[in-house]
């Protein structure tokens, strides 16, 4: 019965989504990490010292793009972002109240609801805290963090750069329909293969380029495990992966044999994959405009004839 269902779904997918791409594999991970508007030293007065703890890669990216990297006392350790090499302390995303308090921060900002307990504990002993939810639009994140850092004017200029990139995109249609895109990953659900659904940064990015998040279209939210049948039902035209995860898939070519069902999709048959920077895929922050423009350009190259 399961085999028959898979065959049925595959046949329907092949009939509905049979467009051919013109370029199969594109790597746009070399896009600039964030708008290079300010240098870190430009944000600091001689009397200032690092006293801000940021719990969230998206917040770190915004702070650096605002020229405030040298104000960061501590940030998550596993972030691939130029400009944060001199951060005095690295913390876990699941940092505890005692560990953060020992750093004597003046301000602690988090972007995930899982950090709310830490913020509550710090606030109870007099530390200023703030939550800037990671599901907020990138420009709202910029505005809120810029206000906390007293860099409102810089925040406005950064948002203007982001919105200018948004405005520059040109959506791609195939036979009058929107492209279907899936972010394939091995993060977010243990070691299982997952796809980014609604309520994720990648969902926002896909919508901004005028495409459909195929995982969200079949009712998925966040990053959840995917069965072969589920991937075939999603019928993506394009697979996105993070540069950081290429090795875990066994290289670009390895993705088609390692991710269940993906080779039986339109993207798999045409080998349509786009590789992006990790934070461009997951942050939806200061690099939001750059990521949107880069992905839109890649889709043009992939699907539109020269």
Backbone as a ProteinNet text record, in pm:
[ID]
protein_1_A
[PRIMARY]
XXXXXXXXXXXXXXXXXXXXXXXXXXXXXXXXXXXXXXXXXXXXXXXXXXXXXXXXXXXXXXXXXXXXXXXXXXXXXXXXXXXXXXXXXXXXXXXXXXXXXXXXXXXXXXXXXXXXXXXXXXXXXXXXXXXXXXXXXXXXXXXXXXXXXXXXXXXXXXXXXXXXXXXXXXXXXXXXXXXXXXXXXXXXXXXXXXXXXXXXXXXXXXXXXXXXXXXXXXXXXXXXXXXXXXXXXXXXXXXXXXXXXXXXXXXXXXXXXXXXXXXXXXXXXXXXXXXXXXXXXXXXXXXXXXXXXXXXXXXXXXXXXX
[TERTIARY]
82	0	85.5	189.7	277.9	347.8	392.1	460.3	366.7	240	143.5	118.6	111.2	90.5	208.2	331.3	449.8	450.3	413.8	410.6	307	189.9	83.7	126.2	186	232.9	338.6	429.2	536.6	481.9	381.7	324.7	256.4	181.1	113.9	216.7	322.6	426.6	493.1	521.5	588.3	500.7	368.5	276.6	262.1	257.5	234.8	359.1	473.6	595.1	704.7	691.6	783.7	875.9	882.3	966.5	1114.4	1188.6	1330.8	1410.7	1507.9	1594.2	1707.2	1768	1875.9	2013.4	2021.4	2148.8	2124	2195	2157.9	2207.1	2328.1	2384.8	2452.5	2412.7	2469.8	2513.7	2629.9	2681.3	2691	2605	2606.4	2649.2	2725.6	2772.4	2879.3	2927.2	3028.6	2966.4	2834.1	2769.7	2819.3	2829.7	2879.9	2791.8	2849.7	2773.4	2666.8	2689.8	2593.8	2631	2540	2572.4	2692.6	2797.5	2920.8	2911.7	2817.2	2794.4	2888.2	2921.9	2999.2	3108.2	3214.6	3320.1	3296.5	3335.6	3311.9	3363	3482.6	3541.8	3463.1	3380.3	3305.1	3191.4	3152.2	3036	3071.9	3197.8	3236.4	3305.3	3261.5	3330.6	3450	3553.5	3672.8	3642.3	3535.1	3503.1	3420.6	3369.7	3285.3	3367.1	3302.6	3365.7	3259.6	3300.5	3202	3120	2987.8	2904.7	2768	2757.3	2629.8	2642.4	2549.1	2544	2429.8	2460.2	2360.3	2344.3	2224	2195.8	2110.3	2177.7	2108.6	2196.3	2221.3	2307.5	2251.1	2118.2	2058.6	2089.1	2088.7	2118.8	2264.5	2352.8	2494.8	2516.2	2451	2466	2419.8	2307.6	2258.3	2356.7	2405.4	2499.3	2624.6	2678.1	2798.7	2770.3	2655.1	2620.7	2597.2	2561.4	2544.7	2677.7	2785.5	2916.7	2942	2865.9	2874.4	2936.4	3016.7	3077.1	3161	3227.4	3315.7	3240.5	3108.5	3027.9	2981.6	3006.2	2956.8	3051	2999.2	3076.1	3076.9	2964.1	2953.6	2848	2869.5	2776	2790.7	2694.1	2704.3	2834.2	2890.1	3022	3020.5	2919	2920.9	2854.5	2920.1	2868.6	2979.8	2951.8	3049	3019.5	3083.1	3054.7	3180.1	3232.4	3349.3	3313.9	3409.4	3388.2	3364.6	3360.1	3334.6	3450.7	3566	3681.3	3727.5	3704	3755.9	3653.8	3540.8	3443.2	3507.8	3503.6	3573.7	3525.8	3394.7	3341.8	3245.9	3247.8	3155	3068.2	2939.2	2847.2	2765.7	2703.2	2613.5	2480.2	2410.4	2277.2	2184.8	2214.5	2133.9	2203.9	2253.1	2328	2241.4	2307	2237.2	2246.4	2158.6	2155.3	2288	2340.1	2462.5	2580.3	2592.7	2704.8	2703	2584.6	2573.8	2595.5	2539.9	2553.3	2699.2	2777.1	2918.4	2997.7	2945.8	3014.2	2989.7	2897.1	2861	2814.4	2714.1	2666	2577.5	2574.4	2482.1	2349	2354.9	2235.3	2246.3	2137.1	2132	2009.8	2032.3	1924.2	1922.4	1804.1	1789.1	1685.8	1688.9	1594.1	1508.7	1532.7	1453.5	1376.3	1253.3	1169	1229.1	1316.6	1380.4	1473.7	1509.4	1597.3	1519.8	1387.4	1308.4	1335.3	1356.2	1383.8	1511.4	1613.6	1739.3	1717.2	1643.4	1616	1539.7	1441.6	1363.5	1452.5	1542.9	1632.4	1727	1779.1	1869.6	1795.8	1675.9	1597.3	1565.3	1543.9	1509	1621.9	1745.1	1858.5	1910.3	1829	1860.9	1931.1	1949.9	2014.9	1910.7	1942.7	1851.7	1846.9	1726.8	1711.5	1609.5	1613.4	1515.5	1502.5	1383.1	1357.8	1322.3	1399.2	1368.7	1344.6	1221.2	1185.3	1239	1295.8	1358.4	1257.8	1127.7	1026.4	985	1034.2	1001.6	1066.1	1009	1074	1213.1	1302.9	1441	1449.8	1372.5	1381.2	1333.7	1239.1	1193.2	1302.5	1372.2	1484.7	1591.1	1621.2	1721.8	1678.5	1555	1505.7	1512.1	1472.3	1468	1608.3	1698.8	1833.2	1906	1885.5	1948.3	1903.4	1776.5	1726.4	1792.2	1808.7	1873.5	2019.3	2083.4	2224.4	2242.4	2129.1	2131.4	2198.8	2167.1	2219.8	2103.8	2001.5	1879.2	1904.1	1986.8	2012.2	2079.2	2169.7	2234.7	2133.6	2042.5	1938.6	1852.4	1820.2	1739.7	1813.9	1943	2021.6	2036.3	2054.2	2064.6	1932.9	1821.9	1691.6	1668	1714.7	1699.9	1776.1	1894.8	1974.2	1904.2	1847.1	1774.9	1654.6	1576.9	1455.6	1488.7	1600.8	1642.7	1672.6	1734.7	1761	1631.2	1536.9	1406.1	1342.4	1348.7	1281.8	1346.4	1469.7	1543.6	1515.1	1441.6	1424	1320.5	1337.6	1245.8	1202.3	1077.6	1031.9	1038.9	1058.5	1062	935.3	869.1	752	782.8	728.4	741.3	601.9	578.7	447	337.5	368.1	269	252.1	328.7	318	445.6	432.9	548	637.6	766.3	860.2	832.2	859.6	847.5	988.8	1020.3	1155.7	1151.3	1252.1	1265.8	1407.1	1416.7	1546.9	1569.4	1659.7	1693.7	1804.2	1787.5	1882	1894.6	1995.9	2008.4	2010.5	1965.6	1959.1	1813.2	1784.5	1650.1	1568	1611.4	1536.6	1633.7	1730.1	1830	1917.9	1939.4	2022.2	1937	1804.3	1715.3	1726.3	1690.3	1679.7	1553.1	1564	1450.6	1430.6	1316.8	1288.7	1232.5	1271.5	1226	1087.1	992.2	854.7	821.4	695.5	652.3	717	711.6	766.9	918.6	984.4	1130.3	1184.7	1312.7	1376.2	1373.1	1392.4	1395.4	1259.1	1153.3	1018.3	1002.3	1046.5	1038.3	1119.5	1240	1326.6	1262.2	1207.1	1144.7	1027.4	945.4	831.6	879.2	988.3	1036.7	1084.3	1129.8	1172.3	1056	935	817.1	791.9	849.1	831.4	743.8	721.5	645.3	739.1	723.7	795.7	718.9	772.2	699	670.7	757.7	733	612.5	603.9	489.3	361.3	372.3	254.3	187	262.3	202.3	178	178.9	139.8	250.9	377.4	488.2	522.6	564	620.2	753.7	833	966.2	1047.2	1143.8	1223.9	1183	1121.7	1069.3	1120.8	1131.7	1178.2	1088.7	1150.8	1079.5	1091.4	979.1	978.5	996	1032	1041.1	908.9	798.3	667.4	640.4	678.8	658.3	737.2	861.2	943.3	885.5	837.3	778.5	652.9	573.9	453.7	489.5	600.4	642.9	678.4	732	764.9	841.6	954	1029.5	1094.1	1099.3	1173.9	1320.3	1345.6	1479.8	1502.8	1622.9	1664.9	1766.6	1746	1844.5	1917.7	2047.6	2122.7	2223.1	2257.7	2357.7	2497.1	2586	2725	2781.3	2737.4	2785.5	2749.1	2643.6	2595	2634.7	2710.7	2747.5	2814.9	2908.5	2981.9	2890.6	2790	2701	2615.2	2600.2	2526.4	2618.5	2747.7	2841.2	2874	2873.8	2900.5	2773.1	2784	2667.4	2603.2	2683.7	2627.7	2567	2617.6	2568.3	2426.9	2379.3	2246.3	2138.6	2158.6	2053.4	2039.9	2144	2134.2	2110.7	2140.5	2132.2	2001.9	1939.4	1817.4	1697.6	1617.1	1511.9	1408.7	1392.2	1289.5	1325.9	1434.5	1463.8	1499.1	1556.4	1593.4	1471.4	1353.7	1231	1145.3	1203.3	1132.3	1179.7	1107.3	1156.5	1297.9	1326.2	1461.3	1563.2	1527.8	1619.4	1646.6	1543.3	1561.9	1649.4	1640.7	1720.7	1849	1863.9	1980.2	1988.6	1874	1867.8	1893.4	2011.3	2045.2	2116.9	2082.7	2148.8	2209.3	2336.8	2409.6	2422	2387.5	2392.3	2471.4	2509.5	2570.7	2476	2532.6	2451.8	2358.7	2410.8	2326.4	2231	2263.9	2171.2	2048.4	2066.3	1955.5	1876.2	1945.4	1881	1859.2	1923.5	1919.1	1801.2	1773	1670.9	1695	1813.6	1853.9	1917.5	2037.3	2101.5	2129.6	2151.4	2180.9	2055.1	1938.9	1812.9	1799.7	1832.8	1822.7	1922.7	2045.5	2149.5	2111.3	2061.6	2022.2	1907.2	1811.5	1696.5	1739.9	1823.1	1870.4	1956.1	2042.5	2129.9	2049.6	1950.4	1869.2	1785.3	1727.2	1646.6	1731.7	1854.5	1944	1980.6	2003.3	2036.7	1920.5	1798.2	1681.1	1665.4	1695.5	1693.4	1793.5	1913.8	2017.5	1978.9	1914.4	1882.1	1765.5	1666.6	1542.6	1510.9	1578.1	1546	1654.6	1616.3	1714.3	1792.4	1920.2	2003.1	1944.7
-120.8	0	126	129.3	245.6	267.4	155.6	166.2	224.4	178	227.9	377.1	419.8	561.3	643.5	592.8	663.6	678.2	570.1	573.6	673.9	674.7	767.3	911.5	940.5	1077.1	1117.8	1025.5	1054.9	1088.3	1013	1037.1	1173.1	1205.7	1334.8	1447.7	1430.7	1534.1	1554.3	1445.5	1455.5	1528.2	1504.8	1568	1717.5	1753.7	1893.2	1978.3	1918.2	1997.6	1942.3	1964.5	1903.1	2003.1	2126.4	2227	2192.4	2239.7	2211.2	2336.3	2322.3	2435.9	2445.2	2560.6	2581.3	2570.4	2575.7	2561.1	2482.7	2374.2	2279.2	2312.1	2358.8	2377.6	2513.4	2590.9	2723.9	2743.4	2800.6	2828.8	2980.4	3034.7	3179.1	3209	3115.4	3132.4	3240.4	3290.8	3396.3	3536.4	3544.2	3675	3742	3874.3	3943.3	3909.7	3896.3	3847.4	3941.8	4072.4	4172	4305.8	4402	4531.2	4596.8	4625.4	4681.3	4832.5	4875	5018.1	5079.9	5002.2	5058.1	4962.4	5019.6	4941.2	4938.3	4830	4820.7	4939.9	4989.2	5097.1	5226.8	5239.5	5362.7	5378.3	5269.8	5273.9	5301.1	5293.5	5295.4	5425	5478	5591.6	5538.7	5619.9	5572.7	5513.4	5560.8	5512.9	5384.6	5344.2	5225.3	5097.9	4995.2	4863.9	4760.3	4642	4538.7	4501.2	4514.7	4478	4423.8	4383.3	4332.9	4184.5	4104.7	3962.1	3939.9	3879.9	3850.6	3699.5	3651	3507.4	3486	3464.5	3447.8	3497	3411	3448.1	3565.8	3574.6	3685.3	3819.3	3821.7	3944.6	3984.9	3887.2	3915.9	3976.4	3920.1	3972.3	4117.7	4149.3	4287.3	4380.6	4339.1	4422.8	4453	4351.4	4370.5	4464.6	4447.3	4532.8	4677.9	4696.8	4832.5	4893.9	4818.5	4866.8	4853.4	4767	4754.2	4623.1	4559.9	4431.8	4443.1	4556.8	4573.4	4599.1	4609.2	4622.4	4487.6	4381.5	4248.9	4185	4157.3	4091.3	3939.9	3885.5	3740.9	3713.2	3605.3	3565	3415.6	3351.5	3208.3	3174.3	3060.2	3023.6	2987.4	2914.2	2856.1	2948.2	3060	3153.4	3184.2	3160.7	3189.7	3328.7	3429.3	3567.1	3652.4	3711.6	3798.2	3921.7	3965.9	4083.8	4056.1	3926.7	3893.3	3815	3823.3	3745.2	3788.1	3911.8	3962.6	3963.9	3898.2	3890	3823.1	3885.4	3829.9	3692	3665.8	3539.4	3475.7	3342.8	3265.9	3183.2	3177.4	3102.2	3004.5	2910.6	2817.1	2885.9	2838.4	2891.1	2865.6	2758.3	2723.2	2770.9	2893.2	2946.4	2951.9	2935.4	2940.9	3077.6	3104.3	3234.3	3264.4	3166.8	3189.5	3220.8	3147.2	3168.6	3306.2	3351	3483	3592.1	3572.9	3673.2	3693.4	3586.6	3594.6	3686.6	3712.9	3801.2	3948.7	3976.1	4113.4	4197.5	4150.8	4227	4344.5	4446	4557.9	4530.8	4451.6	4422.6	4281.9	4206	4072.4	4066.7	4032.5	4025.8	3885.8	3827.6	3694.7	3700.4	3599.1	3597.5	3471.4	3376.7	3254.4	3244.4	3200.6	3187.5	3089.4	3002.2	2907.2	2976.5	3100.8	3176.7	3265.4	3258.1	3345.3	3321.6	3195.8	3165.8	3234.2	3234.2	3300.9	3450.9	3510	3652.9	3687.5	3604.2	3629.1	3623.5	3525.1	3510.8	3628.7	3676.6	3791.3	3919.6	3934.1	4053.7	4061.5	3945.1	3942.4	3991.1	3992.5	4042.4	4175.7	4241.8	4378.1	4398.2	4291.7	4305.7	4345	4442.3	4481.3	4370.3	4331.7	4225.2	4266.2	4196.8	4221.1	4095.9	4072.7	3964.8	4025.8	3991.3	4033.1	3903.6	3864.3	3732.3	3708.1	3591.8	3561.1	3551.7	3540.7	3533.5	3671.2	3777.4	3912.8	3942	4032.5	4074.1	4129.2	4112.6	4155.8	4303.8	4387.2	4530.4	4565.5	4489.1	4512.2	4473.5	4364.5	4324.5	4434.6	4486.9	4592.8	4714.2	4756.5	4875.1	4857.1	4739.6	4716	4708	4636.9	4627.4	4761.4	4832.5	4963.6	5058.4	5050.1	5134.4	5097.5	4970	4926	4970.4	4972.5	5011.7	5162.3	5233.6	5378.5	5414.2	5335.9	5357.3	5364.9	5440.5	5445.5	5493.5	5595	5646.4	5540.8	5468	5359.8	5251.6	5224.6	5126.7	5166	5291.9	5339.7	5322.1	5349.9	5334.6	5186.9	5101.6	4958.3	4906	4948.1	4905.4	4955.6	5076.2	5128.9	5042.4	4994.4	4907.3	4773.5	4719.1	4592.3	4605.4	4710.1	4728.6	4757.6	4823.3	4847.5	4715.8	4624.1	4491.6	4415.5	4425.4	4361.9	4412.3	4542.9	4605.2	4567.7	4520.8	4492.5	4353.7	4270.5	4131.9	4124.2	4022.6	3997	3850.7	3824.1	3685.2	3606	3475.2	3383.9	3299.8	3292.1	3206.7	3099.3	2980.8	2871.9	2836.4	2860.8	2836.6	2905.8	3024.2	3102.5	3070.2	2975.5	2939.8	2975.9	2984.8	3015.7	2893.4	2918	2810.5	2751.8	2623.7	2555.1	2525.2	2573.3	2562	2493	2410.3	2344.3	2365.7	2403.5	2405.6	2270	2190.8	2059.1	2073.5	2005.9	2022.5	1894	1890.5	1783.1	1842.4	1968.1	2034.9	2060.4	2065.1	2100.4	1984.6	1861.6	1744.6	1629.5	1652.6	1549.2	1531.9	1405.6	1377.5	1342	1359.1	1326.2	1429.6	1389.3	1484.4	1565.5	1696.6	1784	1881.7	1949.4	2057.7	2174.6	2296.8	2415.5	2457.1	2451.9	2487.1	2630.3	2655.4	2787.9	2824.1	2951.9	3002.1	2983.6	2997.4	2988.3	3104	3131.8	3235.5	3200.5	3073.2	3033.6	3051.7	3032.8	3053.5	3198.5	3291.1	3433.2	3465	3406.4	3430.8	3381.7	3261.9	3204	3289.7	3334.5	3418.8	3550.9	3605.1	3734.4	3727.8	3612.8	3602.7	3564.6	3563.3	3536.6	3390.6	3301.3	3157.2	3100	2970.4	2900	2811.1	2811.3	2716.7	2585.3	2488.6	2364.9	2287.4	2300.5	2233.1	2294.3	2426.4	2493.7	2464.6	2449.6	2424	2291.1	2196.7	2068.1	2064	2181.9	2190.1	2180.8	2187.7	2177.3	2312.4	2310	2428.7	2391.2	2491	2472.9	2370.2	2304.3	2201.8	2065.3	1985.4	1855.2	1746.2	1621.8	1511	1491.6	1446.5	1428.1	1283.1	1223	1088.8	1099.6	989.1	993.3	1037.5	985.1	1022	1170.9	1220.7	1362.2	1451.3	1414.4	1494.8	1493.1	1378	1369	1455.1	1456.2	1540.8	1689.2	1726.7	1866.9	1909.6	1819	1842.9	1972.2	1990.9	2115.2	2122.4	2243.5	2269.5	2296.2	2343.2	2382.7	2338.8	2290.2	2259.1	2362.9	2418.5	2506.7	2429.8	2446.4	2392.1	2496.6	2485.5	2574.2	2523.5	2615.7	2578.3	2496.8	2528.7	2461.2	2313.5	2274.9	2136.9	2052.5	2108.7	2032	1900.6	1905.3	1783.7	1676.8	1718.6	1620.9	1547.6	1606	1540.5	1457.7	1459	1388.6	1466.8	1600.6	1684.9	1716.6	1804.7	1843.4	1722.1	1636.9	1520.2	1421.3	1420.6	1324.6	1350	1472.9	1505.5	1422.2	1391.2	1322.4	1176.6	1119.3	980.6	964.8	1070.3	1056.8	1108.1	1203	1263	1186.1	1123.4	1032.7	1098.3	1041.6	1085.1	1204.7	1271	1397.5	1379.1	1263.9	1241.5	1214.8	1193.5	1168.3	1293.5	1408.4	1536.1	1608.1	1711.9	1789.9	1842.6	1888.6	1937.9	1826.2	1707.3	1594.6	1548.1	1544.7	1499.4	1595.6	1725	1824.7	1862	1806.7	1837	1987.4	2045.1	2188.6	2214.5	2262.7	2293.1	2428	2506.2	2634.9	2632.6	2664.7	2666.4	2810.9	2834.7	2969.7	2972.5	3091.5	3109.2	3060.1	3004.9	2954.4	3062.6	3179	3282.6	3343.9	3338.2	3386.8	3296.5	3170.2	3075.7	3084.3	3104.5	3085.9	3212.3	3323.4	3436.9	3531.1	3566.3	3665.9	3791.7	3846.9	3960.7	4067.2	4112.6	4219.7	4178.5	4049.5	4001.3	3968.4	3999	3961.1	4012.5	4139.2	4195	4133.5	4115.8	4055.6	3914	3835.5	3697.4	3691.9	3782.7	3786.6	3818.8	3918.9	3959.3	3850.6	3787.2	3682.1	3561.1	3519.8	3405.1	3435.9	3554.4	3591.9	3590	3640.1	3639.9	3498.1	3410.2	3271.3	3200.7	3229.4	3168	3216.6	3343.7	3395.3	3319.6	3301.1	3230.9	3085.4	3025.6	2883.9	2853.9	2943.1	2910.5	2998.6	3109.9	3200.5	3192.7	3170.8	3161.1	3291.5	3281.7	3402.4	3486.3
0	0	0	85.5	92.4	-40.9	-103.6	-232.6	-337.9	-337.8	-433.8	-414.9	-286.3	-258.3	-307.7	-287.2	-333.2	-484.3	-553.3	-699	-746.6	-680.1	-716.8	-699.5	-582.3	-556	-656.2	-686.3	-781	-918.6	-963	-1094.8	-1101.2	-995.6	-990.7	-990.9	-909.8	-901.8	-1036.3	-1104.7	-1234.1	-1334.8	-1325.5	-1419.3	-1393.1	-1264.7	-1227.7	-1234.7	-1203.3	-1188.9	-1279.7	-1409.4	-1505.1	-1572.7	-1520.1	-1583.2	-1572	-1668.2	-1672.3	-1638.7	-1551.8	-1517.8	-1619.5	-1626.6	-1722.1	-1658.8	-1525.6	-1456.2	-1329.5	-1306.9	-1203.1	-1063.7	-1047.5	-914.3	-905	-804.3	-787.1	-642.8	-623.4	-490	-473.5	-385.3	-361.8	-217.7	-160.3	-22.9	-10.1	-124.4	-118.8	-116.4	-106.9	-93.9	33.9	33.2	151.9	272.1	392.5	507.8	559.4	549.4	596.9	533.2	530.1	467	533.8	460.6	518.6	537.7	621.1	640.3	742.8	847	958.2	1003	1057.1	1119.1	1269.6	1337.9	1482.4	1561.7	1529.9	1609.9	1598.3	1496.2	1476.9	1577.3	1641.1	1729.3	1873.9	1910	2050.3	2089.8	2199.9	2261.2	2340.6	2361.9	2434.1	2572.1	2635.8	2770.5	2770.2	2653.2	2646.4	2659.9	2712.8	2720.2	2686.5	2642.3	2609	2732.6	2724.5	2839	2797.3	2670	2618.3	2584.3	2633.5	2602	2503.4	2390.7	2289	2276.3	2298.4	2288.3	2164.3	2052.9	1925.3	1812.4	1713.4	1601.1	1523.4	1513.2	1439.7	1506.1	1639	1711.9	1693.7	1694.5	1674.2	1536.5	1436.6	1301.1	1292.6	1356.9	1355.7	1425.7	1542.9	1618.4	1536.9	1470.1	1389.3	1272.6	1207.8	1095.1	1138.3	1265.4	1319.2	1361.5	1347.3	1387.9	1535.6	1602.8	1748.3	1794	1710.4	1747.6	1874.9	1892.8	2008.2	2138.9	2130.9	2251.8	2305.2	2226.7	2264.3	2364.7	2482.6	2587.9	2568.2	2526.5	2505.3	2399.3	2324.3	2219.1	2197.3	2130.3	2103.3	2030.5	2064.6	2012.6	1864.6	1820.5	1686.7	1584.8	1554	1454.2	1354.6	1226.4	1121.4	1065.9	1125.2	1088.7	1107.4	1002.4	1019.5	1101.9	1183.4	1264.6	1411.4	1449.8	1590.3	1651.8	1587.1	1633.8	1772.8	1811.1	1938.1	2051.4	2034.6	2143.3	2264	2382.4	2499.3	2543.1	2532.4	2584.2	2484.2	2480.8	2401.5	2496	2468.8	2554.5	2471	2541.5	2475.6	2447.1	2343	2315.8	2435.8	2512.1	2628.8	2756.1	2754.8	2867.8	2993.8	3111.4	3238.4	3302.4	3397.9	3464.8	3533.9	3608	3685.2	3594.3	3486.1	3395.1	3331.8	3289.4	3228	3332.1	3450.5	3556.5	3596.1	3592.2	3630.3	3537.7	3419.1	3324.6	3355.6	3447.7	3487.4	3367.8	3296.2	3180.4	3221.6	3137	3157.9	3088.1	2981.2	2902.6	2844	2852.8	2793	2701.4	2575	2477.1	2416	2404.3	2345.2	2233.8	2146.6	2035	2031.2	2121.2	2124.3	2254.3	2246.2	2363.8	2463.8	2416.4	2507.8	2605.7	2577.7	2666.9	2764.8	2761.5	2846.9	2994.9	3033.5	3174.8	3220.6	3133.2	3166.4	3181.9	3089.7	3098	3225.8	3260	3381.6	3505.4	3508.1	3622.5	3635.2	3524.2	3526.4	3564.2	3511.4	3543	3691.7	3754.4	3896.8	3986.9	3934.9	4014.2	3961.1	3880.5	3840.2	3708	3629.7	3498.6	3394.6	3310.8	3203.6	3098.6	3060.1	2961.4	2856.1	2743.8	2637.4	2552	2501.2	2407.2	2273	2170.5	2033.1	1955.9	1946.9	1896.3	1755.9	1735	1606.1	1492.1	1523.5	1418.4	1367.7	1430.6	1385.9	1250.1	1172.5	1047.6	1076.2	983.1	1002.4	1037.2	969.9	995.4	1136.3	1188.5	1326.1	1425.1	1397	1482.6	1485.1	1367.7	1358.6	1440.5	1423.7	1494.6	1645.5	1692	1836.5	1897	1829.6	1884.9	1874.1	1765.8	1750.3	1861.1	1900	2008.5	2140.5	2166.7	2290.8	2296.1	2179.9	2172.9	2154	2148.2	2126.1	1993.8	1892.5	1757.3	1658.1	1695.5	1614.8	1471.4	1454.6	1320.3	1232.9	1292.6	1216.7	1181.1	1275.1	1248.5	1129.8	1120.2	1007.9	875.6	874.6	751.6	713.5	815	787.3	731.7	789.1	737.7	596.1	566.6	430.7	331.3	371.5	283.8	263	370.5	361.2	268	287.9	207.8	61.7	35.6	-102.9	-173.7	-101.9	-160.1	-183.6	-89.3	-109.9	-239.9	-258.5	-373.3	-506.2	-501.7	-625.7	-682.7	-609	-654.7	-766.9	-850.2	-961.2	-953	-911.4	-894.5	-1025.4	-1010.6	-1124.9	-1124.7	-1238.8	-1254	-1358	-1336.5	-1433.7	-1484.3	-1612	-1670.6	-1590.4	-1542.4	-1470.7	-1324	-1271	-1129	-1055.3	-923.2	-840.2	-822.6	-809.4	-779.3	-642.1	-627.2	-498.7	-448.2	-327.9	-273.7	-137.7	-110.4	20.4	72.2	199.9	266	330.7	273.5	326.2	430.4	542.9	652.9	733.1	818.6	916.9	1057.3	1068.2	1196.9	1232.2	1363.6	1406.4	1455.9	1431	1479.3	1502.2	1587.3	1611.7	1490	1452	1334.5	1212.9	1223.6	1112.8	1002	882.3	772.7	794.3	779.3	804.9	690.4	694.8	600	678.7	640.6	710.9	666.7	759.4	727.4	763.8	798.9	840.5	973.9	1009.1	1134.6	1142.9	1030.4	1025.5	941.2	957.5	877.2	729	697.7	556.8	491.9	569	516.4	471.1	554.4	520.3	395.3	387.3	271.9	143	146.4	26.7	-20.1	73.9	36	-23.7	27.8	-21.6	-166.3	-212.5	-352.9	-443.3	-387.3	-467.9	-496.6	-413.5	-431.7	-320.3	-325.3	-223.2	-142.3	-11.6	73.1	66.5	-8.4	-33.1	95.2	195.5	323.6	394.1	394.9	456.3	379.2	248.4	165.4	198.2	253.4	292.5	443.6	508.2	648.1	749.9	707.2	801.4	862.1	989.7	1051.8	1115.5	1142.7	1201	1121.4	1186.5	1118.6	1170.7	1085	1125.2	1031.4	1084	999.4	877.2	769.2	643.1	597	561.3	503.9	352.7	285.9	139.6	75.9	126.9	72.4	93.4	210.7	238.9	145.4	117.4	26.5	-113.9	-158.1	-291.6	-300.8	-194.1	-191.6	-197.8	-138.2	-141.9	-284.2	-361.8	-503.2	-526	-458.2	-478.2	-616.1	-669	-791.8	-761.1	-639.1	-597.7	-454	-427.1	-290.7	-246	-128	-66.3	41.3	51.2	163.4	211.5	337.9	396.2	363.2	334.1	308.3	424.6	545.2	664.9	666.9	594.3	599	478.3	386.7	267.1	303.3	396.6	433.5	490.7	568.6	631.3	529	410.6	302.6	212.2	240.9	155.5	30.2	41.7	-73.3	-149.8	-248.7	-328.1	-394.3	-455.8	-524	-426.1	-302.7	-204.4	-157.9	-169.8	-121.3	-189.5	-318.4	-393.7	-352.9	-298	-254.2	-106	-27.7	117.7	177.8	113.4	168.2	112.1	195.7	148.6	57.7	-60.6	-153.6	-239	-207.3	-274.5	-421.9	-456.2	-595.9	-683.8	-620.8	-696.6	-711	-682.4	-696.3	-822.3	-866.3	-980.7	-957.7	-836	-806.1	-817.3	-769.5	-775.7	-917	-998.1	-1136	-1215.9	-1185.3	-1256.4	-1181.8	-1059.6	-974	-943.4	-912.7	-883.7	-735.4	-703.7	-565	-559.7	-457.5	-433.9	-295	-286.4	-159.4	-112.6	15.2	69.9	200.2	243.6	375.1	482.8	589.6	699.9	756.1	789.6	848.5	746.6	619.3	518.1	511.6	543.4	545	674.6	787.7	917.3	1001.2	967.8	1060.3	1037.3	911.6	880.3	962.8	948.8	1030.2	941.2	976	899.4	755	732.3	597	517.5	573.3	510.2	366.9	345.8	211.7	116.2	163.3	80.3	40.9	137.9	111	11.4	27.1	-63.1	-206	-218.8	-351.9	-415.1	-335.9	-387.8	-433.5	-353.1	-391.4	-514.4	-520.1	-636.2	-763.5	-754.7	-870.9	-912.3	-812.6	-842.2	-911.8	-869.3	-932.3	-1075.6	-1098.6	-1235.2	-1322	-1267.1	-1343	-1366.8	-1268.8	-1277.1	-1371.2	-1374.8	-1446.2	-1565.6	-1581.4	-1691	-1797	-1919	-2027.6	-2042.4	-2072.9	-2095.7	-2209.7
[MASK]
++++++++++++++++++++++++++++++++++++++++++++++++++++++++++++++++++++++++++++++++++++++++++++++++++++++++++++++++++++++++++++++++++++++++++++++++++++++++++++++++++++++++++++++++++++++++++++++++++++++++++++++++++++++++++++++++++++++++++++++++++++++++++++++++++++++++++++++++++++++++++++++++++++++++++++++++++

